[in-house]
Amino acid sequence: MHQSELNGQKLASLALDYVQVISPYVIGKPIDEVAREFGLTDILKLASNENPLGASPSARRAIQDLADLHIYPDGGGFALKAAIAHAFDWAPVGIILGNGSNDLLELVARAFLAPGRNAVFSQHAFAVYALATQATGASAKIVPALPATHPTMPYGADLTAMAAAIDDHTAVVFLANPNNPTGTWVEEAQLRAFLNAVPPRVLVVLDEAYSEYVDRSLYADGRFPDGLKLAREFPNVLVTRTFSKIYGLAALRVGFAVGAPAVIAMLDRVRQPFNVNSLALKAAQAALGDHEFIERSRAVNAAGLEFMQAAFAARNLSVIPSMANFVTVAVGVPAGLVFDALLKEGVIIRPLGGKTDTGGLSCHIRITVGTQAQNERVLVALDKVLAQLRAEVR
Ligand SMILES: Cc1ncc(COP(=O)(O)O)c(C=O)c1O
């Protein structure tokens, strides 16, 4: 073994125990690499819940001028915070910006979690909750989700069980609404009952990365909870949002959280001074005001979601009812095999299961809702590979 490699391994063994045992986040293959490997030109990526319409046109225009690339960004994000404050009627001192909302989840972990403390979240939750928790040496209390046979919300978060799992050492609860990778959601009445049951000393992170996709009528009739309204009533609620999904700015990495100013001040202490770059700040501000694009994205997604759910029902494939911009479907064969076979067809999806799965979804795949043409293409490819795989299994 080469001397430098030996040193590397020795050093690695000195990393904190709780860091050594983390299962790394599995990064999908880049489009260019898939194209090269399989000799394909037209790759369709429906693996990361990005916006199939691209970025908000206003945002694209806002970052055409690159004259100031040598200047550090505004570390306080003054203009973007002012725009968010205006859009959501929230005081700027109660807002923090992140390098994606992922950054904000990590800031929460760094500020509130440590060995001896724990974070509570549901089975089938967003993978970053476990990663951010483990990186601090805190333990993750993963609460079994509602059963696959649940009449209205199969695989959804079981809020009653989550409230019961909170103990004296719990510092944080993570809850995505709607959730990724299941698309499931919690209703206003259930969430309110949960928040009333949670001790006020526990910070509840309400991750609303996909909330803009939710059918507006559910907000209007009070069935889908408005996180910002709850954060006004419950000072221990922190709402996180992202510009990566409906605003179409995933590459720029920008998100925000709103909550009690005193909580925001703690997150600010552990934040990198320039965590959000200048282009992201400008693009996000423009995207926030691009109502036409947001409405169009929502409408395309709603139609696509309906189309995909109906298409799977027609194929007798069981879909988890989704309120987000993706569908998770049981394919009856191991998800990894379907992923590999679809790659050869030039289609990238997300296989569930794998190392970070906490059980039960190893034959499910998650497909981002695309444009109508993209949705049709993934269905044709899926029909083909499932027919092949089933023939092989037989
Ligand atoms: C539930 C949920 N929260 C947060 C994120 C993080 O998104 P970003 O860091 O791009 O804002 C994602 C991304 O897929 C997500 O699915």
The ligand as a Tripos MOL2 file, in Angstrom:
@<TRIPOS>MOLECULE
LIG
   16    16     1     0     0
SMALL
NO_CHARGES

@<TRIPOS>ATOM
      1 C1        -38.2960   17.3080    1.5000 C.3       1 LIG1
      2 C2        -37.1060   18.0460    0.9960 C.ar      1 LIG1
      3 N1        -36.5610   18.9780    1.7600 N.ar      1 LIG1
      4 C3        -35.4940   19.6760    1.3650 C.ar      1 LIG1
      5 C4        -34.8980   19.4410    0.1410 C.ar      1 LIG1
      6 C5        -33.6540   20.1970   -0.1700 C.3       1 LIG1
      7 O1        -33.7340   20.9390   -1.2930 O.3       1 LIG1
      8 P1        -32.7360   22.1350   -1.5680 P.3       1 LIG1
      9 O2        -31.5150   21.9390   -0.7210 O.co2     1 LIG1
     10 O3        -32.4570   22.0430   -3.0100 O.co2     1 LIG1
     11 O4        -33.4760   23.3640   -1.1720 O.co2     1 LIG1
     12 C6        -35.4200   18.4730   -0.7040 C.ar      1 LIG1
     13 C7        -34.7800   18.1820   -2.0020 C.2       1 LIG1
     14 O5        -35.0780   17.2890   -2.7150 O.2       1 LIG1
     15 C8        -36.5550   17.7540   -0.2630 C.ar      1 LIG1
     16 O6        -37.0780   16.7800   -1.0220 O.3       1 LIG1
@<TRIPOS>BOND
     1     1     2 1
     2     2     3 ar
     3     2    15 ar
     4     3     4 ar
     5     4     5 ar
     6     5     6 1
     7     5    12 ar
     8     6     7 1
     9     7     8 1
    10     8     9 2
    11     8    10 1
    12     8    11 1
    13    12    13 1
    14    12    15 ar
    15    13    14 2
    16    15    16 1
@<TRIPOS>SUBSTRUCTURE
     1 LIG1         1 GROUP 0 **** ****
